[in-house]
Amino acid sequence: MSATTGLQDVSARAGGDASSRSLHVAIIMDGNGRWAKRRGMPRALGHRAGVNALKRTVEAAPDQGVGVLTVFGFSTENWSRPAHEVSELMGLLKAYVESDLERLDREGVRVRIIGRRTGLAPDIQEIIERAERRTASNTKFTLQVAFNYGGRADIADAARAFAEAVERGEAKAADLNEAVFESLLSTSAAPAPDVIVRTSGEQRISNFLLWECAYAELVFQDVLWPDYGPEALSAAITEYRGRDRRYGGIAADDVAVAG
């Protein structure tokens, strides 16, 4: 296999040429607490301002060539925060769905919640199921909210699901490959992200999309999430499009020189 053929094969598995298709952008929405602190406000008001930033970003994404937007809403580690803050974050999901579900559905947005459902309060589970059910047939744009999600937890859950299938006699160990494993992840319905953005200036992934980020470009932006919107999203996409994605191969110019 030539270097160029190998590159094409891997690129196809990763979703093909991003210049000719819609993008999958994933965002770690960071900085709500710092935004509030700088203004002498309670952290809760920072989280509420973050919901408005999400609305602006979702509205702008389709016009910027984004077909799937995945946002990190609540991690499996967030349960360790003070109870009042956890309650606030849970309430924000409900408030966002209640206030925006009709508009999202009208505009052709499919809502999908990824992460563990176990451990969530019945009212939260009900609103998640309602949002997914109402928007299930929409195809214009997909909004994925990672809620009660952790990359390691999702990988562990997928491994457990396959092991249980083996125990039931529905699969054999030899059946396991990357494609089978990916099908068991909560993210399996969407292509892998092209770019993962983290706001607030921090430069780490924080247990987000660990399997899926294998070939994603990482963009770190020094803007607190409540200040995010169309301009910041456009800047992230522009930076991404300026990257040379090689998928473990070598750049096209280097191939030409080698030839």
C-alpha positions as CSV (number, residue, x, y, z in Angstrom):
1,M,0.0,0.0,0.0
2,S,1.4,3.4,-1.0
3,A,1.6,6.3,1.5
4,T,-1.2,8.2,-0.4
5,T,-3.5,5.2,-0.5
6,G,-3.1,4.6,3.2
7,L,-3.8,8.2,3.9
8,Q,-7.0,8.1,1.8
9,D,-8.2,5.0,3.6
10,V,-7.8,6.5,7.0
11,S,-9.3,9.8,5.9
12,A,-12.4,7.9,4.6
13,R,-12.8,6.1,8.0
14,A,-12.5,9.4,9.8
15,G,-15.3,11.0,7.7
16,G,-13.6,12.0,4.4
17,D,-12.6,15.4,3.2
18,A,-13.9,18.0,5.6
19,S,-13.9,20.7,2.9
20,S,-16.7,18.9,1.0
21,R,-18.9,17.9,3.9
22,S,-20.4,19.3,7.1
23,L,-18.2,19.4,10.2
24,H,-18.5,17.7,13.6
25,V,-17.4,20.3,16.2
26,A,-17.2,19.3,19.8
27,I,-16.9,22.0,22.5
28,I,-15.8,21.8,26.1
29,M,-17.8,24.7,27.5
30,D,-15.4,26.0,30.2
31,G,-15.3,29.2,32.2
32,N,-18.8,29.8,33.6
33,G,-17.5,30.1,37.2
34,R,-14.6,32.4,36.4
35,W,-16.9,34.6,34.3
36,A,-19.2,35.0,37.2
37,K,-16.4,35.5,39.7
38,R,-14.9,38.3,37.7
39,R,-18.2,40.1,37.9
40,G,-18.8,39.5,41.6
41,M,-21.7,37.2,40.8
42,P,-22.7,33.7,42.1
43,R,-21.5,30.8,40.0
44,A,-25.1,30.0,39.2
45,L,-25.4,33.1,37.1
46,G,-22.3,32.1,35.2
47,H,-24.0,28.8,34.3
48,R,-27.1,30.6,33.2
49,A,-25.1,33.0,31.0
50,G,-23.5,29.8,29.6
51,V,-26.9,28.6,28.4
52,N,-27.4,31.8,26.4
53,A,-23.9,31.2,24.9
54,L,-25.0,27.7,23.9
55,K,-28.2,29.1,22.2
56,R,-26.1,31.6,20.2
57,T,-23.6,28.9,19.2
58,V,-26.3,26.4,18.1
59,E,-28.0,29.0,16.0
60,A,-24.8,30.0,14.3
61,A,-23.3,26.5,13.7
62,P,-25.3,25.4,10.6
63,D,-24.4,28.5,8.7
64,Q,-20.7,27.9,9.4
65,G,-20.7,24.4,7.9
66,V,-21.3,22.5,11.1
67,G,-23.6,19.4,10.8
68,V,-23.0,18.0,14.3
69,L,-22.3,20.0,17.4
70,T,-21.4,18.1,20.6
71,V,-21.1,20.0,23.9
72,F,-19.9,18.9,27.3
73,G,-22.8,19.8,29.6
74,F,-22.2,17.7,32.7
75,S,-19.5,15.2,33.4
76,T,-19.4,12.1,35.6
77,E,-16.9,14.0,37.7
78,N,-19.3,16.9,38.2
79,W,-21.2,15.0,40.9
80,S,-18.4,15.9,43.3
81,R,-19.4,19.6,43.1
82,P,-21.5,21.1,45.9
83,A,-25.1,19.8,45.9
84,H,-26.6,23.2,45.2
85,E,-24.4,23.6,42.1
86,V,-25.2,20.1,40.8
87,S,-28.9,20.9,41.3
88,E,-28.4,24.1,39.3
89,L,-26.7,22.3,36.4
90,M,-29.5,19.8,36.3
91,G,-32.1,22.5,36.3
92,L,-30.3,24.3,33.4
93,L,-30.8,21.2,31.2
94,K,-34.5,21.3,32.0
95,A,-34.7,25.0,31.4
96,Y,-32.9,24.8,28.1
97,V,-35.0,22.0,26.7
98,E,-38.2,23.6,28.0
99,S,-37.4,27.0,26.5
100,D,-35.9,25.9,23.2
101,L,-37.3,22.5,22.2
102,E,-40.0,23.9,20.1
103,R,-37.6,26.1,18.2
104,L,-35.0,23.4,17.8
105,D,-37.7,21.1,16.4
106,R,-39.1,23.7,14.1
107,E,-35.6,24.4,12.7
108,G,-34.8,20.8,12.0
109,V,-32.4,20.2,14.8
110,R,-32.1,16.6,16.2
111,V,-31.3,16.5,19.9
112,R,-29.3,13.6,21.2
113,I,-28.1,13.2,24.8
114,I,-25.0,11.0,25.3
115,G,-23.8,9.6,28.6
116,R,-25.2,7.5,31.4
117,R,-28.9,7.7,32.1
118,T,-28.6,5.7,35.3
119,G,-28.4,7.9,38.3
120,L,-30.3,10.7,36.8
121,A,-33.6,11.9,38.5
122,P,-36.8,10.6,36.8
123,D,-37.8,14.1,35.7
124,I,-34.4,14.6,34.0
125,Q,-34.7,11.2,32.3
126,E,-38.2,12.2,31.1
127,I,-37.1,15.5,29.6
128,I,-34.2,13.8,27.8
129,E,-36.4,11.1,26.3
130,R,-39.0,13.8,25.3
131,A,-36.4,15.9,23.6
132,E,-34.9,12.9,21.7
133,R,-38.3,11.5,20.8
134,R,-39.7,14.8,19.5
135,T,-36.7,15.6,17.3
136,A,-35.8,12.1,16.2
137,S,-36.8,12.6,12.5
138,N,-35.0,15.9,12.1
139,T,-32.0,15.9,9.7
140,K,-30.8,19.5,9.2
141,F,-28.5,19.6,12.2
142,T,-27.6,17.4,15.2
143,L,-27.0,18.8,18.7
144,Q,-25.4,16.2,21.0
145,V,-25.3,17.1,24.7
146,A,-22.8,15.1,26.8
147,F,-24.7,14.8,30.1
148,N,-23.5,12.6,32.9
149,Y,-20.8,11.7,30.5
150,G,-17.2,10.7,30.9
151,G,-14.9,9.3,28.2
152,R,-13.5,6.6,30.5
153,A,-16.9,5.7,31.7
154,D,-18.3,5.4,28.2
155,I,-15.4,3.1,27.2
156,A,-15.9,1.0,30.3
157,D,-19.6,0.8,29.6
158,A,-18.9,-0.3,26.0
159,A,-16.5,-3.0,27.2
160,R,-19.0,-4.2,29.8
161,A,-21.7,-4.4,27.1
162,F,-19.5,-6.6,24.9
163,A,-18.4,-8.8,27.7
164,E,-22.1,-9.4,28.7
165,A,-22.9,-10.3,25.0
166,V,-20.1,-12.9,25.2
167,E,-21.5,-14.2,28.5
168,R,-24.9,-14.6,26.8
169,G,-23.4,-16.4,23.9
170,E,-24.3,-13.7,21.5
171,A,-20.7,-12.9,20.6
172,K,-17.2,-14.3,20.7
173,A,-14.0,-12.6,21.8
174,A,-12.7,-12.9,18.3
175,D,-15.6,-10.7,17.0
176,L,-14.2,-7.6,18.8
177,N,-12.6,-5.0,16.6
178,E,-12.6,-1.2,16.5
179,A,-15.8,-1.0,14.5
180,V,-17.7,-3.3,16.9
181,F,-16.4,-1.4,19.9
182,E,-17.3,2.0,18.5
183,S,-20.8,0.7,17.9
184,L,-21.2,0.2,21.6
185,L,-20.2,3.7,22.6
186,S,-22.9,6.3,23.3
187,T,-21.5,8.4,20.5
188,S,-21.9,5.8,17.9
189,A,-24.7,7.5,16.0
190,A,-22.5,10.4,14.9
191,P,-19.2,10.6,13.0
192,A,-16.0,11.2,14.9
193,P,-15.4,14.9,15.7
194,D,-13.2,16.9,13.3
195,V,-12.2,19.4,15.9
196,I,-12.5,19.6,19.7
197,V,-12.6,23.2,21.1
198,R,-12.0,24.1,24.7
199,T,-12.8,27.6,25.9
200,S,-11.4,29.6,28.8
201,G,-7.7,29.2,27.9
202,E,-7.3,25.8,29.6
203,Q,-5.5,23.2,27.5
204,R,-6.7,19.8,28.4
205,I,-9.4,17.4,27.2
206,S,-10.8,16.6,30.7
207,N,-12.1,13.1,29.9
208,F,-14.1,14.2,26.9
209,L,-14.5,11.9,23.8
210,L,-11.3,10.0,24.6
211,W,-11.9,7.3,22.0
212,E,-13.4,9.6,19.4
213,C,-10.7,12.3,19.6
214,A,-8.0,10.0,18.0
215,Y,-7.7,12.1,14.9
216,A,-9.5,15.3,16.0
217,E,-7.8,18.6,15.8
218,L,-7.6,20.5,19.1
219,V,-8.3,24.2,19.3
220,F,-7.9,26.1,22.6
221,Q,-9.5,29.5,22.8
222,D,-8.9,32.1,25.5
223,V,-12.6,33.1,25.8
224,L,-14.8,32.3,28.7
225,W,-17.8,30.2,27.7
226,P,-20.5,32.8,28.6
227,D,-18.8,35.2,26.1
228,Y,-18.9,32.6,23.3
229,G,-20.9,33.0,20.1
230,P,-20.7,33.1,16.3
231,E,-17.4,35.0,16.1
232,A,-15.5,32.6,18.4
233,L,-17.0,29.6,16.6
234,S,-15.9,31.0,13.3
235,A,-12.4,31.6,14.6
236,A,-12.1,28.0,15.8
237,I,-13.3,26.7,12.4
238,T,-10.9,28.9,10.5
239,E,-8.0,27.7,12.6
240,Y,-9.1,24.1,12.0
241,R,-9.4,24.6,8.3
242,G,-5.8,25.9,8.2
243,R,-4.5,22.7,9.7
244,D,-2.9,19.9,7.5
245,R,-4.7,16.7,8.7
246,R,-2.5,13.7,7.9
247,Y,-4.2,10.9,9.9
248,G,-0.8,9.3,10.7
249,G,0.4,9.6,7.1
250,I,2.6,12.3,5.6
251,A,1.6,15.6,4.0
252,A,0.7,15.7,0.3
253,D,3.7,17.9,-0.4
254,D,6.0,15.4,1.2
255,V,4.5,12.6,-0.8
256,A,5.2,14.5,-4.0
257,V,8.8,15.1,-3.0
258,A,9.3,11.4,-2.0
259,G,7.9,10.4,-5.4
